[in-house]
Amino acid sequence: MAVTAAIMAKDVTKAFGQGETVVRALDNVSCEIRTGEFFTLLGPSGCGKTTLLRLIAGFEMPSAGQILIDGQDVTGQPPNRRAVNTVFQSYALFPHLSVAENIGFGLKMKGIAKPEVDRTVREMLALVRLEAMAGRKTSQLSGGQQQRVALARALAPRPKVLLLDEPLSALDLKLRKEMQVELKRLQTETGITFVFVTHDQEEALTMSDRIAVMSAGKIQQLGAPREIYTKPRNRFVASFIGETNFLTATGVPGGAKLASGEVIAVDTGGKGGQITLAVRPEHVEITPPEAQGAIPAEVRGSVYFGTDMNYQIALPDGAEIEACVQSGVTGEALIGQGAKVGIRFAPGSVLMLED
């Protein structure tokens, strides 16, 4: 028996304004979000990710297309008719209510009997590990604790889908990393479909089962984190997810020819003419200049990151790339500026991009 998708967006367009001032926040977007997965909409400001989330929630209506939740067309339905709940950037907690009262508020508004409300609140407190804070006012909590209360309140009605609009953006770096782990734990334990919006690539890679990378109102690539990182479809995805070196080359039989004349192995699909190659800095090996298969190069500078050392390296044609070397792997000796070196690319690490 086929599993019904939790959410389907079919040819969805959302336009704001009219005539010459019209802005297409979403441009004919289609995607399927599977039941029980942690799905992330990732992209820069203005890419359309929050607009798509708001269409799923029912806070906006599409200009064209359909939104289906659990196989039912909800395109014209208001938010309270949809089996979803939303956690916003601002947690919107009630400061005059206790933690337990905040969590149970939505259930009480639905007319659920007090024993059932109390039981659910206890379950949610245990789920977010705030049992000891049940009687405290939310104003007495830290940012991370407030976020857990907001999550518990949103999960209490047991929605089919939980929508999360950049809920970690207000937290400091250390707490944000801790909450990434907590969010994934909550999603795994509840089995609820999470749809998470962020501009932070690390959040997306850390938590997601699948990621939709968005730009200019379109989904540029949709896939598992490893797939998107190791096989980006185009230049935008390659540059937005992690650090990437781009090289201009010419497709030739058996590979690609750099401007300096070296031919490197890469699958070009038989394409000739000018092409764009991508290779991650961690796949650039620094060698002695006389090493077999090495491309001659020169070190222009370096940056120390603790676990890694990043080198800026110039190729014979003047193009610059970055090499990321794990600290301690090649000894503690720093390769100085101006040093003549060779570089090689890890087998299979160089990709030709679609554009």
N, C-alpha and C positions, 0 to 999 in steps of 0.2 A: 504493500500500500504506500503510495507516494505521500511524502510529508509536505503539508501545506506550508508555504513560506509565511513567516511572521508578517513581513511587509513586502509589498511590491509597489514600486513606482513605475508607471507605464507612460512613456512619452510625455513627461511632465515639463511644462513650461510655466515660468512665473515672470511676468513683466510688470514693471512699475513705471508709471507715467504714460504719456501718449505722444503720438506723432514723432517729431524729431528728438524729443527728450526721453523717449522710451528707453528703459534699461532692462535688459533680460538677465535677471538674477539667476534663473535656471533656463537652460536652452535644450529642450527635448531630451530630458534625462530619464533613463530607465535603469533600474537595478532591482535585485531581489535580495532581501535580508532573511537569512535562514532562521528557523525557530531554534532558540537556545544558544545563539552565538553572540559573541562580543564583536560588534561591527562598528568601525570607526569611519567617520567622514572627516578627512584631513585636507587642509589646504590653507592658503593665506587669507587674510581679510578680504572680503568681497568676492570670494570664489563661488559662493552659493551654498556652502555647507549648512549654515544656520537657517537659511531660507528653506532648504529641503527638510530640516528637522521640524521647522514650524509648520510646514505643510502636513507632515506626518501627524503632528500633535493636533492640528485643526485650528491653529492660531492664524493661519493664512489659508486662502483658497487658491488653487492653481488657475492660471489663465487658460491652460489646456492640459489634457491628460488625466490620469486616474491615480488615486492612492487606494490600495487594498490592504487591509489588516486582517490576518487570519483568513484570507480568502474572500472577505466581504468588502465590497466597494463602499468606502467611507468618504469619498471625495467631498460631498456636500454636507457632511455631518459636523456638528459643533464639537469642541473638545470633550465635553462631558458625556458624549455618546460614544466615545472611542475607548477601547480597552488599553489605554496607555497612560503613563504618568510622566511628569517632567521634573528634572532637577536643574535649576538655573544657576548662573554664575553667582548671583546673590541668593543666599539660601532662603530668604523670606520667612524666617522663623518668627513666632510670636514671642516677644521678649517677656510678656507678663505671664506666660504659661510655663509650666515645668517641661522638662524633657519628655516625660511620659505623656503629658497632656498634648504637646506638640505632635507626637507620633500618632496619638489616637484621634486627633481633631477631625481628620477627613472621614474616618470611620463613623464618628458620632454624627457628622453632618449627613451621612447616608442613612441614618436611623438604625444602625446596627446595635443590637442589644448590648448592654454594659458588660455582661460576663464575656461575651465574644470579643468586645473591644479590649478588655483587660488582658485576655489570653493572648491576643495578637500583639498587643504592646509588649508583653513580656517576651514573646518570641523575637520581636524586632530588636528589643534591647539586648538580648543575648546574641543575636546575629551580628550587631555592630559593636558588641562588647562595651556597652555603656550601662550595664545593670546598676552599677554603683552610683550613677549620675541621674537616676530616674527622677528624683525629687528636686533637682537643681533647676534654676532658671537658665535659659539658654544664654543670657548675657554673662553668666559666670563661667562659660566654657571657652576653650581655645578654638581657633579657627578649624582645626582638624576635627575636634569633637562636634562642633556645630555642623560641619559637613556630614558627619555620620548621622546626626539627628535628621537632617534633611533627606538623606538616603533612606533611613528607616521609615520616615513619614511617607515617602513616595512608594516604598515597597509594601507598606502595610496593607493596602487594598488588593495586593497580589495582581498587579497589572500584567497583561500578556507581554507588554513591551515597556521598558524604562528608557526614556530619552534623557540624555545628559548633555547640557549645553555648556561646555568648557567649565565644569564645576571645580577644577583644580587650579584655575588661573590666579586666584587670590591668595594661594598658599605659598610659603617660602619653599626654596628648592628641596631641602631635606624632607619637609613634611609632604611635599608633592610626590616625591619618590615613594614615601611610605604609603601614601594613599593610592598610588597606582597598584601596589600589591593588594591593598585592601579591596579596591574596586573589583579586581579580577577574582579575588576570593569570594566576594559577595555574589558575583555573577555565576560563578561555578557552583556555589552552594545552593542558590535559589533556582538555577536553571532558567531564569527569566532572560529573554532577549534584551540585550543592552545595545542602544544606538548612541554612540559617543561622538561629540563634536569637539575638535581641537585643531589648533594650528601647530602643535608641538609634536614633531616627528618622533621624539623619544617616547612620549606617552603612547602614541599609536603603535609603535613597534613593540613596546613592552606588554601591552594588554590585549591587543586585538587578535581575534581569529582571522578576520579579513579586514582590509582597508580599502576605502574608495578615495583615491587621491583626486582632488577637484581643483579646477582652474577655469576662470572665465565662464562659469555657469555650466560646465561640462565635467563629466567623470573622465579623467585622463587615463586612469588604470585602476582596475579592481582585482584584488588578489590577496593571498596570504602575505604576511609581513616579509618572510624570507624571499618569496617570489618577487615582490616589488623592489626589495633592496638589491637582490642579485641580478634581476632581469628587468630593469626599468624599460618601459616601452619607448619613451621619448625624452628629449632634453629636459623638459620641465620636471618630470618625475625623477629623473636622475639627479637633478640639481636640488630638488626640494627634500628628497629623502637622503640624508647623509651627505658626506663630502664626495665630490666626483671630479676627476680630471677629464677634460674634453680635448680631443685631438682631431684636427682636420687632416683627412687623408684621401687617397684615391684608390678606389677598388681595382684590384688587379687579380689575375688568376692565382688562387691559393692564399689570398690575404688582402692586406691593405698597405699601400706605400705612403710613408710619411713624407712631408715636404723636404726633409733632409736626405731622403733617398732610401732609408731603411724600410724593409718589408717585414711586417709582423703578421703572425697567424691570427686570423679572425674570420668568422663565418659571415661573408657579405651577401650570401644568397645569389652570387653571380652578378651583383650590381657593380657597374663601372661608374666612372666619373667621381665627383667629389662626394665624400661621405663624412659623417661625424662619428667618432669613436668615443667610448666612455670606459674609464677604468678607475676603480676605487683606489685611494692612496695606500691602503693596506696591502694592495696587490702589486705595488711597485717595489721591486727588490733593488737595493743599492749594492753594486758589485765593484770590484776593481775594474778599471777601464779596459784591461786586456782580457777579461773573462769571456768565455765562449758565448756568442749570441748577444753580447751586451751592446747597447746603444751608447755611444760616448755622450757625456753630459757634464755639467758643472754645477756645483752647489752654490746657490745664491744666498741662502740664509737658513735659519732653523728656529724652531719654537719648542720649548720643553713643556710637556703637559703632565709630568709625573709618571703615569703609566706608559706614555708614548712620547716619542720625539718626532716632530714633523719637519721635513726638509723641503725647502723650495729649490727646485732643480730646473736648470735651463737645458733644453735640447739643442742640437746643432743649428736648427733653423730659427732659434730664438724663442720658440714656444716654451712656456713654463708649466711644470706639473708639480704635484705635491706627493711626497712619499711618507708614509706613516710607519715608523719602526718601533716595535715594542721595546721599552727601556730594558737594557740588560741582555737582549738577545744577541747583539753584535758587540758586547762589551761596553764599558762605560766611556770609551774614548769618543769625543765629539768630532764629527766630520766638519771641518772648518769651512768658512765661506771661501769660495774660490777653488776648492779642491776639485780635481779632475776625477770623475767617477764613471762608472757604467751603470746602466739600469736595464732590468729585464722585467717582463710582466708575467705574473703567475699564469700557468696554462689554463686556458678557457676563461680568463678573467676579463678580457677585452671584448666589448660588445659594440655592434653597430646599432645606432639608434634610428628610429623611423624618421625623425626630423630633428 
